[in-house]
């Protein structure tokens, strides 16, 4: 028997075509965008400073791989708890706690002076940052009807790209003037301001003081999908849909981690770009990924207009994104810096388009009460895959100084993930919990 609708859900009335539904939900999406931007600024600082740290503390490729592993392992462990934590305490308080933990951990890097100390700092950062996406995806599930969720996810997920764009602008400037310790402290003020903004303005739709009745009805237009019984994560792992989502994350999340943590090093090694010249290539790549995130969230819409179902349109959008990544195979043979930037930009944009739709499959397949937990389980799998790829990358680069196998993995992961997703969850069938 399908889960019962939450008792606080409003009576559903059809929203008249052309009626003004309000914009409060998009303000909520903007807050998620800013939080995700801060999240990615914090995590990318170390990748930009990698060449600097190699000289200042004697860090090797293998050391760097272990430091990244510390982050990824903590991120995986944290996600297991973060989704459940957000489902239990709610997004308003949960997001504040999550932001506070990761921001203090990010600033704690300024106290590190050895590889071991950086590993400890990265582990703490991973635990805190693990909560961002479960909290954000659950917020989207609370505030948006299914038809708008992939767009909302694409919009807030593009904050990752803004953070990745701002970091190579801010970090080198601070480092060259005040030293690398100061670079790790820079985002603390942004985090404090965001926490105040969120606490002051965020409420559930049914409790929000400025939400119009029309917008509330629009948010809850798919009442049956918006709430179900609370389900423990141990039970969730028994569903094929959980495995489909998690394996797809395991295969493709590590590629984004690779871009995030190793692109500065790749440009430095391949094209001899130093700290003062790394900014422009990274800004171009991450600007392209921002376009891909928003475009990927929008992409199911034209497929819907062609007559496909919502899930069919989602899967077609993911197939297109998976195919767009394939040309990254040849980047290792490219002699031109700008040609490499173009291929990496295409791959990064396609990844973010894929990611926006993959995230949304969690709310497509599960009731709102389980979305945070399922996202956490999938994110844990993705982070575990990222830890394995980081371990491999550190050792293969130390031994061969070649990125060939890494880009080969990047080019093939998405099509394989799509095959697994479709095989385990054909049609993204909705889970119905017994009560």
N, C-alpha and C positions, 0 to 999 in steps of 0.2 A: 504494500500500500504506500502511495506517495506520501512524503512528509507533509504535515499540516502547515498552513500558512501562519506566520506569526500573528498573534492576536492584536499587535499594535499596527499592523498594516492597514492603511486606509481603504475604504470601499473604493473599488476601481470603477471609474467611469471613462467612457471613450472620450479622448481628447479630440475636439473638433478640428478638422483640417484647417490649417492656416492660423490657428489660434496661437497667441503668444504664450510660450510655456515658461518664460523666465530664464535667468542666466546664473542662478546661484550655484548650480552643479558645476558650471565651468570655472567659477571662482575656486571651488574645492579642487578642481583639476589643476588650477594654477598653483595652489599650495603644494600639491603633490609634485608638480614640475620643479618648483624651487627646492623642495627637500631632496629630490633625486639629483639635482645639480650640485648641491652641497655634498651629497654622498659621494659623487664621482670626483669632485675636486679633492676630497680627502684621500680617496684611495689611489689617485693617480700621481700624487706628489712624488712618491718613491720611484716610480718608473722614469720620471723626468730627471730626477737626481741620481739615477743609477750610475752614469759615467763619473759624476762628481764623487759619489760614495766609493767607487772603485779606487779612486786615488786617495781619498781622505781616510778611509778605514780599512783599505786593502780588501774590499769585497770582490770575490770571484764570481764567475757565471754560476757555478754550483752553489755557492753561498746565496746568491740572489734567488736561485730556484728554491732553496730551502726556506728563505724568507717569504717568498710568494706562497709556498706550501703551507707555512704557518697560518697565513691569512685564509687560504682556501679551506684548510681543515677546520679552523674555527668557524668560518662562514657556514660550512656544511653542518657542523654540530649546532650552531646557533639557529639555523633555519629549522631544524627539527623541533626546536622549542619555540621559535619566534612566531610561527604561524599559529600554534596552539595558544600562545600567550596573547596574541592579538584577538583571536576568537573569544578568549575568556574575558579579558578586561575591556575590550572595545578599542576602536581606532583612536578615539580622542586621547585617552590617557596612554594607551600603548605606544602611539607614535612619539609622544613626548619622551617617554622613558628610553625608547630606542635611539632617538636623536641625541639625547644627553650622553648616553653611553658611548656611542661611536665618536662624538665630537671630542670628548675628554680623552679618548684613546688616541685619536689623530694628533691632538696637541701633545700627547705624551711622547710621541716620536722625537720631539725636540730634546728630550733627556737622554736619548740613546746615543752611544758612541762605539758600540761593538756590534758584530753580526748577531750575537746571542740576544743583546738588548733590543735590536731591531726586530728579531723574531718574536720576542715577547710582546712588543708594541703592536706588531702586525696581527698577532693572535687576538689580542684584545680588540683591535679595530674590526677584525672579522666577526667576532661575536656581536658587536654592536651593529655593524652595517647589515648583518643578516636579516634584520627586521624590516628594512625599508620596503622591499618589494611585497612581502606578505601583507604588510599594513596598507600599502598603496593599492594593491589589487583588491583587497577586501573593501577599501573605501570606494573604489570604482564600482564594485558589485552592489554596494549600498546606495550609491548616488546616481547610477545610470541604468537605463533599460538595456537589455541585451543588444539591441540594434545599434547602440552608441558606445558600447564598451571597448571595442577594438580601437575606435578613434580616440576615446579618452585615454586608453592605455598607451597608444602611440604618442599622444601629446605629452603625457607626464614622463613617459620613457625617453622622450627626446631631451629631457633634462639631463640624462646621462651624457648626452653629446655636448650640451652647453657646459657642463662641468668639465668635460674632457677638453673643451675649447678654451675655457677660462684658465685652466691649470697651466698650460704651456705659455700663457701670456703673463700670468701673475707670478708663478714660481721662479722662472729665470730672473725676472726683474728683482724680486725680493732677495734671491740667493746671491746675485752679483753685487748687491748693495749691502746686505745685512748678514749674509751667510746662510747656509742650508738649514741650520737649526730654526731660524726665524720663519722659513718657508712652511714648516709644519704647524706653526701657530696661526697662520693667516686666516683660516676659515672659521676659527672659533667664534668670532663676533657674528658671522652670518648665522651660525647655528643658534646662538642665543636669541637673535631677533626672530628667527623662524619659530622657535618654541613659543614665544610670546604671541606671535601672530596666530598660530594654530590654536593655542589654548583660548584665545579671545574669540575666535570666529568659527571654530568647528563644532558642529552638532550633527546628530543623525537627522535625516530628512524629516522624520515625524516630529522632531523637537526643535527644528531650526526656526528662529523667530521671523526671518524675512522671506521664507519660502512661500510662494503663492500656491493656492490650491491647484491651479492648472499645472504647475511644474511638479508638484507632488504626485498628481495623478499620472503625469507623463513618466515619472521615475518608476512608479509602481504599475505600469501598464501590463507587465507580465507577472502578475501576482503569484502565480504558482511556482515561479522560478526563484522567488526572492528569499525564501527562508525554508528551512527544513529542520529536522531534529538535530541536536548536537551529536556529533559522532567522533569518537576518539580516533587519533591518527593510526593506532594499531589496526583498527577495523578498516580504515581507508586503504591500507596496503593490500587488502584482499580484492580490490576492484581492478579490473583490467585497465580502466580509464586512468587510474592513478599511475600504473606502470607505463602506460603509453605516454602520458605527460612527462613522467620522470625520466624515462629513457631518452626522449627527445631533448630534454634539458641536459642530460648527461653528455650527449653527443655534440650539442651545439653551443652551450654556454662556454665551454673552455676556449672556443675560438675567439669570442669577444674578450675573454680574459687575456688571451695571447696578444690580441691587438692592443689591449689597454696597457699591459705590463711590458711588452717587448718591442712595440713599434719605435719608441725613442731609441732603444738600443740598436734596432735594425737600421734605422736611418744613420745612426752614428757609425756603425760598422760598415755598412754598404756604401754610403755616400759621404762619410767623414764629416757629418754635420755636428758641430759642437753645441753647447748649451745655448749660446746666443742665436743659433740658426735653426734649432729644432722646432721652434714655434710655428712657423708658417706651414710646413708639411702636415704637422699634427692638426692645426686649425682647419686646413682644407679637408682632411680625412674625416674629422669629427663633425664638420659642417655638413658634409655629404651624408654622414650617418644620421644627423638630425632630420634631414629631408627624408631619408629612408624610413625613419621611425614614424613620422607623421604620415608620409605617403603610404606606408605599409598598413597603418591603421585605417586609412581611407580606402585602400585597395579592394576590400570585399564589395564595396558599394557598386562599382560598375559590373562586377560579376553578378550581383543580385539583379541588376537591371537587365541582364541577359537571360534571366529566368531561373537562375540557380537558387537553391535553398540557402539559408544562412550558413549552415555548416559546409555545404558544397562551395559556396563563395569563399569561405575561410580557407578551405583546403586548396583551392585554386590559387589564392593569393600566396599561400605558403609555397606551393610548387614553383610559382614564378620567382619568388625570392630565392629559393634553393638553387634554381638554374642560374640566377645572376651571380652567384658566388663562384661558380665553376672556373671562370677565367683566372682566378687567383693562382691557379696551378703554374702559370707561366711567369709570375712576377720575379722569380729567382733568376731568370735569364734576361731580364730587362736591364739595359745599360743606362737608360735615361731616368734621372730622378723623377721627372714630371710624369713619365709613363707609369712608373711604379706608384706614384701618388694617385694617378687616375684609377689604376686597377684596385689599389687598396681602398680608395673612396667608394668604388662600386661595391666591393665586398662588404665593407662596413655598413653601407646604406642597406644592402640586402639583408645583412644580419639583423639590423634593427627593425626592418619591416617584418622579417620572420619572427623576431622576438615579440613584437607587439601582438601578432596574431596567435603565437603559441601561448603567451600569457593568458589571452582571452579564452583559449580553449578550456582553461580550468573553470571559468564561470559558465562556459557553454555546457560543460558536462556535469557540474556539481551544484547543489543548492548553495545559497549564499552563506549558510552557517558553516560550510566546510571549505569554502574557497581559500581562506587564510591558511588552513592546515595543509590542503593539497598543494598550494603554491609553495609552502615551506618545504614539503617533502620533495617536490620537483626541484626547488632551488638547492636543496641539500645534495641531490643527485648531480646537479650541474656543477656545484662547487667541488664535489668529489672528483668529477671528471677534470675540472680545472686543476686540482692538486696533482693528479696523475700527469696531465700535460705539462705542468710547471716542472715537475721532477724530471720528466723526459727532456724538456727544453733545456734546462740547466746543464744536464749531462751531455746531451748531443752537441750543444753549442760549445761547451768546454772542450770536447773531443775533436769535433770537425769544423767548428766555426761556420757551419752551413745551415741556412734556414730552409733548405729544399724540402726535407721531410715534413717540416712543420706546416708549410704552405700546402703541401699535398694533402695533409690531414684536413686543413681548413677548407679545401675545395670540395671534398667528398662528404663531409659530415652531414650536411643538411639534407641531401637526397636520401641518404641512409636513414636519417631520423624520420623523414616523412613516410618512408616505407614502413618503419616500425610503428609510427603513430596510427597509420591507416590500418595496419594488420591487427593491432591490439584494440583499437577503438574505431571500427568502421562507422563512418557517418557521425562521429563524435556523439554517440548515443548518450542521452541524459541518464545519470544515475538516480535511482529512486530508492530512498532509505525506508526500510520497514520501521514502523513505530510500535 
